[in-house]
């Protein structure tokens, strides 16, 4: 899962464009945040001197077009934050690189700096507002934030990551191009509305419905609730209008009506829930200090989940444990193979794109490097053409590290198209394979847990009988 934000970067008062670019780029490349600079990648520019290259493109744009807009935008930044524990820093940098190449359509130079100094890994993607040809600027447009988030979600799905599930928007949210991020409070409110759909007869029954959804309840003068991933309890009265315990009691008793918008959102959220989930290891929870109330609820919850799992197996004609094991293993293998295929394709596509960039850079800087050689490697000439020479050397180094003959750009384009077709084909099967894998593995886990629980109970009964005989 990745949350994105597009930030416009203007020239600050009292500073030159070069100074502003250097400040922003230096912050992104901070070695303490990027693993000593190892988590920095770039496209169509040298990451070490990206700010200078961006500034030079501005001067070239002015020379070619003669335009200098008031309040000029010098660059854009994409903040891309990932769910903690779901991705490695290297994968995050690669996904950030692909997000930028597809968002800019390869027309703008950029750097991708992956920061690992916080619990959530996040990318700082800074791309030049001036295109590579230095004759146009990046065109911002209405709803661009939604387009960026959608693109990021697609790339996350293609790489086997979760995405932010959208809730059904209200009329106001439909008009808002910058929707609010989902928070613990918004999730709790949605689950409260789902529980109210069950029409509980009393507040205690309503709290039990929340417990069935995985929440812990703290009673008292101000009842509070805590869900998965939350560190602290949240009071009902702090959730907003209509969610205080007094309001909920009035809705349950019929004194107050639940808004039609909340009902619609609740129905939408309810339909998004999974058919069944993993059973709870009750004995382990009791060892962790859970009380008798939790044990009672967990037993009811397990019965419901097991019933739904058995219904799933019946619908898919799984009549014995051996078939279930075979299906679970097959589904896991299919999903694993598709994931590997997609990731291998992504890696190869990135390699081709990088190689094409080096080929273009080599071609553009070939004449300058030849003049540098003829000048006897003059220091003065080098300082005047440092950027072009550095880019040329980087391209030559990349070529020297390759085995075999350097392919032509036409051949690389053909290979890119072929791999892209293979990737799309694999991805078309990916979603269903993932769902099948989750369903069969969850069903098998639940059956294994029940069989293990029955075996444990049989052993306890056997020990009890032996004790009675010994008496």
N, C-alpha and C positions, 0 to 999 in steps of 0.2 A: 504494500500500500504506500502511495506517495501523495503528499499534499503539496500543491504548487502555488506559487505566487509570482506575478510578473511585476517588476519594479522598474520604473523609468528613472534614468540617471541624467540629471541636468548639470550644467556647469555651475559651480558654486561662486558666489560673489567674492571678489578679491583674489580669485585663483584662476590660473590659465587652464585651458582644456587638458594640456599635458599633465599638470599637477593633479587635477581632479581624477583623471584616468589612473595615474600612478597610485593615488591613495586607495581607490577602490580595488584595483588589481592586486596591490600589495596585501590588502586585508584578506582577499580571497585566497592568495597563495601562502598565507602565514604558515611557516614550517611546523610550528607547534600544533597547528590544527590539522595539517594535511600529511602527517606522518613523515616529517622532514622533506616535504615536497614530492614524495613518491606518488601521492594521490592527486596529481595535477596533470591533465591532458589538454590538448589544444587541436584546433582545426584551422588550417589555412593561415597559421601564424606561429611564431615561436613563443612559447609560454614565458620564457625568461624576459622577453622584451615586448610582450603583447601591448602594453600601454603605449610604447613608442610607435609601434606599427599602427595602432588605432589612430593616434594623433596625426601621423603622417598621411593616413587615408583622408582625414578631414581637410588637410591642406590640398591634397590632390583633387578632392571633390570640389573645393572652392575654385581651383584652377580650371577644371573641366567645365563646370556648370556656371560659375560666377555667382552662385546663390549662397547667401549667408542668412538663414532664417533667424528671426528674433526668438530668444528663448530656446536655442538649439538643443536637441537631445543628443548627448555624446555617446551613450551606450544604454543597453538594457540588461537587467539582471533577472535571472530565473532562480528562485529559491525552491528547491525540491527536497522535501523532508520525508524520510522513510520510517516505517513502523519499527520500533526497537526490537532487535533480535531476529528480524526477518531477512536481512540481507548483509552481505559482507561489504567492506569498504570498496574493494576492487569491483564488485558487481554494481555497486551504487554509482561508481565513476563511469562505468561502461554504459549504464542505463541513462545517466545524465548526458553522456556524449551523444547517444542515439536520439534522446529527446531533443537536444539542440539541433542536430543535423536535420531532423524531420520538421521541426518547428520553423527553422530558418530556410529550409529547402536547399541547404548547402550554399546559400548566396551570401552569407556573412561569416566572418572569422569570429572565433570564440575560444574561451578557455573554460575548462570544467575543473573546479577545485572541490574535492570531497573533504568535508570537515568531520573529524571523529572525536572532537573534544567534549561532546555532549552525549547523553544517553541515546538520542536519536541521530543516526547518521544522516547528514544532509549535504546537498550540493549547492555551490554558488556558481552558477553559469553566467558568465559575462560575455555578451556578444556585441560586436561593433554595430552601431546604428547605420554606418555607411557600408554599402555592399562591396563585394570584392572588386568590381569594375570601377568603383569610386564615382559612379554617375547617378546613383539613386540612394534613398534612405529607406530604412525599414518602416513599413506602414502599419502603424497602430490602428486598431479598429474596435468598434463596439462589440462586446461579448468575447474579446480576445482571451480574457481570463478563463472563460468556460471552455474555449477551444483548446487552450493549453492543458487544462485539467483533463479533458477528454482524451487528448493525445497521450498524456502521462498514464492514464488508466489503461489505455490500449496496450502500451508498451509493458506495463506491469503485468497484465494478463498474459502477454506473449512470453514473458519470462517466468511464469509460474508464481507471481506474487499476488497478494490479495489487493482488492481495490476498495475505495470508500463507497459503501452502498448508499445510493441516494434515497432519501425519504420523499414521499409524495409532496410536492411543493404546494404552498398556499397561493392564493391569487397574488398576494404581495410579493412572494418569493419568485413567482413566474416573471414579474417585471424587474426583478433585481438581478443584474448580470454578475454580481459578486455575492453568492450565497454564503451564509455563515457556516463555519466548520462544525461538525458534529461533536458535541461534548458529552461528558458523563451525565450532566443534567438533562440535556435534550434526549438522550437514550432512556433515562429513567422516566421522563414524561411520556415518551412513546410507549414504554412498557406498561405504565399506569393506565393509559388509554386502552391498551389491549386487554388488560385485566378487567376494566370496567365493561368491556364488550360482553364478558361472561355473565354480567348482571348478578353480582354477588348480593346476598340478602342482608349482610351485615359487614361492618368494617373489619371484623376479625377474619371473615371469609375472604374479603378482598386482600388482606395481608397474606393469607395462605396462598392465594393465586400468585402474588409477587414472589413468595418463597419458592413456588414451583418453577418460576422463571430464573431461579438462581440467586435471589437477593437475600441478604440478611436484614432482619428487622430489629430495631431498638425501640422499645416502648418507653413511655414516661409522659411527662408534661408536653414535650415536643417530640412526637414520634419521628424516627429517622430511618433511612434505608442506605444500604451499601451493596454495590454490585461487584462483579468480577473486575479486578484491576484497580479498584478504588482503595485508597489508603484510609480514608476517613468516612464516617457516616454523614449523609446529607439530610438535613431536616426537610420534611414535606413542605413546610411553610416557606422555605427559601427557593422552591422550584418555580415560583411565579404564580400569577393569578389563576385561580381555579384548581391548584394542586395542594393547597394547605389541607391538613387533616380534616378541619371543620367543613371545608368546601367538598371534600371527597365524601364525607359522611352524608351531606345534604344530597349529593348526586346519587349515592347508593339508596337513600331513603325515598328519593323521588321529589324532594323539596326543590331541587335545582336541576336544570337540564344540562346535559353535556352538549357542547357546541357541535354542530354538524361537521365543521372542519376537523375537529379533533376525532370524531367518529370515522371520517373518511381516511384520515392519516393512520388511525389505529388498524382499520381493515387492511390497508396497504402494507403496514408493518407486519401484521399477523400472517399475511400471505407469503411474506419473504422468509419466514422461519423455516428451518430444516424439518424434515419429516420426523427424524429421530436423532438422538445424540448418545454419547457414551454414558454408560451406567456409572453411578457414583460408588466408589469403594467405601462403604459405610464404616467398616471396621477401622480403616485408616483415618477417616474423619473423626471417629470417636476417640482414637488415640491422640489426635491433635487437640482434643478438648471440646469437641462439639457436644451440645446438650441433648437431652432426650427428645426435645421438640424437633430438633434438626433430624435426628434418627428416624422419627415417625414420618416426617415429610419425605426424607430420602427414600424410604421404602416404597411409598406411594409413587414417587417420581420414577423409581426404577421399574416398577410394574408397568407404568404407562409406556416407558421407553422400550421395554422388552416386548410388549404387545405390538407396538408399531414396527419393531424390527422383525418380529415373526410374520407380520402381515406382508412386509416387504419381501421376505424370503418366499412366502407362499405365492405372491404375485409373479415372482421370477422363477418359479418352479424349482426351488432348492429344497429337496426332501431329506437330505442326509448331511452329516457333518463333513464327510469327505468332499462332497460337491461344493459345499460352502468354502472349504479350505482351498480347493482348486480355483474357484471363481475369485476369491480374494487375492490369491497369488497371481492369477492371470491379469486381473485388473490393475494390481500394483505394478506388474511388469510392463504392461501396455503404457500406463501413465509415465513410468520412469523412462521408457524408450522414447516416447514423444517429447518429454521434457529435454532429454539429452539431444535429440535431433534439433529441436528449436534452438537450444543454447549453442550447439555446434554451428548451426547456420548463422546465428547472430555473431558469433566470434569470427567466422569466415567473412561475413559481410563487412564487419568493422575493419578487418585486415585489408580487404580490397579497397575500402574507402581511404584508409591511411596511405596505402601504396599509390593510389591515384593522386592523392594530394602531393606526395613526394615527387611523383613524375611531373606534375604541373609546376611545382616549385622549382624543380631542377631545370625545366625548360625555360622558365621566366628569368632565372638568375644565371644561366649558362654564359651569356655574353659578359656580364659583370665579372664573373669568376675568371674568365679567360683574360680579360684586361688586367685583373689583379695578378695573375700569373706572369703576364708579360711585363708588368711593372717591377718584377723582381720581388714580389710580395712586400710592396712598400707599406710601411706602417701608416703613412698619411692617407694612402688610397684605402686601406682597410678601415680606418676610422670614418672616412667619408661614406663607405659602403658596407658598414658593419652588418646591417640587417640582412642585405641580399647575400653576403658571403656566408653568414651564419646559417641561413636557410639552405643554401647550396650544400654546405658541408653536412647538414643534417640529412639531406636527401641522399648524398653519396654514401654516408654511413649506413643508411637503411638499405641501399642497394647492395652494399658489400656484405651485409649480414644474410642476404638471401642465397639460397642454393639454386643453381641453374640459371637459365636465360631469363632476362627481365621481360615479362609479357607486355604487349601493346595495350593501350587504353581501350581499344575496340574489343580485345579479348577479355579484358577485365570487366567491361560493361556486360558482355555476353554471359560471363561466369556469374556476375552479380544478379542478373535477371533470372538465371537458372536456379541459383540458390534461394532467391526470394520466392520463386514458385514452390520450391520444396518446403520452405518454411511455412508458407501460407497453407499448403496442403496439410502439414502436420498440425498447424494451429486449428484448422477446421475440425479436427478430431479431438483436440486437446480438452475442451470444456467438458464434453460428455465423458471422456476417459477419466477426468479428475473426479467428476460426480460419482461414476461407477466405483472408482477406487475408494472414495470416502465412504460410500454406502456399504460396500461389501466388507471393508476392513472394520468399520464401526459395528456392523451386525456380527461379525465373527468375534470381535472383542467382547461384545455383550454376551454372546452365547458362551464363550470361554469363561467369562466371569461367573455366570450362573452355574456352569458345570463345576467350576472350582469351588464355589460356595456350597453346592450340594455335596461335593466330595468332603469338604471340611466338616459339614454337619454330620455326614455318615461316620466319619472318624470320631467325632465327639460322642455320638450315640454308642459307637462300639466301645469306647473307653468307659462310658458310663455303665454299660452292661457288665463289663469286666470287673468294675469296682463293686457292683452289686453282688456278683457271683463270689468275689473274694471275701465278702462279708459273711 
